[in-house]
Amino acid sequence: MAKIKFGYKDIDESEKPSQVNNIFTSVSNKYDVMNDIMSFGLHRFWKKQFVRLCDIKSKKKVLDIACGTGDIALELVKQKPSLNMTCLDPNAEMVEICKQKFINKGIINVDYEIKGIEEFKPSNKQFDLITVTFGFRNFTNHKKALQNIIKMLEPGGLFLIMDFKKPRNQLYSKLFKFYTLNVIPRIGKVIAKDESSYRYLGESIQTYYSPNQIKDMLDEAGFSNTEIINLPEDVASIHIGRKT
């Protein structure tokens, strides 16, 4: 069995889905609050930039992978209510929070799927926009996931990823490493009563692929005209891939 990274640990590939699922079950009820605190609210600005890049006016069918509590999916539907939206996440607790957000806004025409992207096989359905925000790190098999994504994407469709990255400046990178490995777990302990899950978060950022490595993966999977957009604080980036 192939070994893959789970934070700083090497585990069997078959173990990662359940390990990641357990973490998100643990943090789901404080997930939105912790995002605001950990990022000093910056994630809201990053997500606005991400949504702008989705070119939503020209899109009809959207798949939001690792939808979490639904921030991106909800914003996309608010901007274009006629969207055919599918929210995909392997964690049932996260999907339920996402669903309740939509219901609270009076939006009921959304599909919800509790699956990982590697195993998601919609019958006779393709999408012209596929998104994943802060979830690409948690994929079990990136090659399999990307192969599946490009099959589901219509010609001319867009695939966008947003996730954390290590800053390019060495001093800033060291400070960011200290923050992710030492400060974030302590915040998690106080706010979410869960230090270990947020320790995994910090470790997963530090062991994550570089933006150039992700671009290479997209190119290898068959995406064209791939772009990297480093966000201003240099701790997160957006990738855009296109299917020709």
C-alpha positions, 0 to 999 in steps of 0.5 A: 500500500502506498504511503502518503502524507497526513500532516507530518506523518506517513500513512497508508493511502487507504487510511487518509479519507477516514482520518481527514473525515474525523478531523472535519467532524471534530471541527465542523461546529466551529469551522467558520469562526476559526477561519475568521480568527486564524486568517484575521478575516482575510479569507473573506477577501480571498474568497471574493477574489476567487469568486470574481475569477469564476466568470460566473455570468457565463456558467450554468452547471457548477460543482463545488468540491470539498464544499465545507460549510458552503461559503463559495457555493452560496456566494456563486448561487447568490450571484447567479440564482439560475445556477445548477449547483452541486455541493460535494464533500465527504463529511456529512456534518459539513454538508449538513451545515452547508445545506442549512445555510442554503435553506436559511436563504430560501434556496432549495434547488441544490444537489448535495453529495457526501463523497470524496472527489476520487469516488464521485461519478455522476451519471451523464452529468458534466460541469462548466465550472468546478471549484475547490477552496482549501480542500485540495490539500486533503485529497487522497490521490491527487492524480486520480482526483484530477483525472476525474475532474477533467472528465467531468468538465465540459470543453471550455470549462474552468477549474479553480483551486484556492489553498494555502502556500508557503510565502516566498520570502524566507523570513516571512516563511519562517514566521508563517511556519511558526504561526501555523505550527504553534499559534493555530493549534493553541487557538484551536484548543481554546476556541474549538476545544481541539488542538490536534485537528488544528495541528494537522492543519498547520502541518498539512500547509507545511507539507503541501505542494508548491504552486508550481508543483500544482501547476505541473499536476494540472498540466499533466492531467490535461488542463490548458493555459493554467495560471497561478495567482499569488494572493497579496499576503503571499500565504494563499494562491489560486490556480486556474485550469481550462479544458479545451 
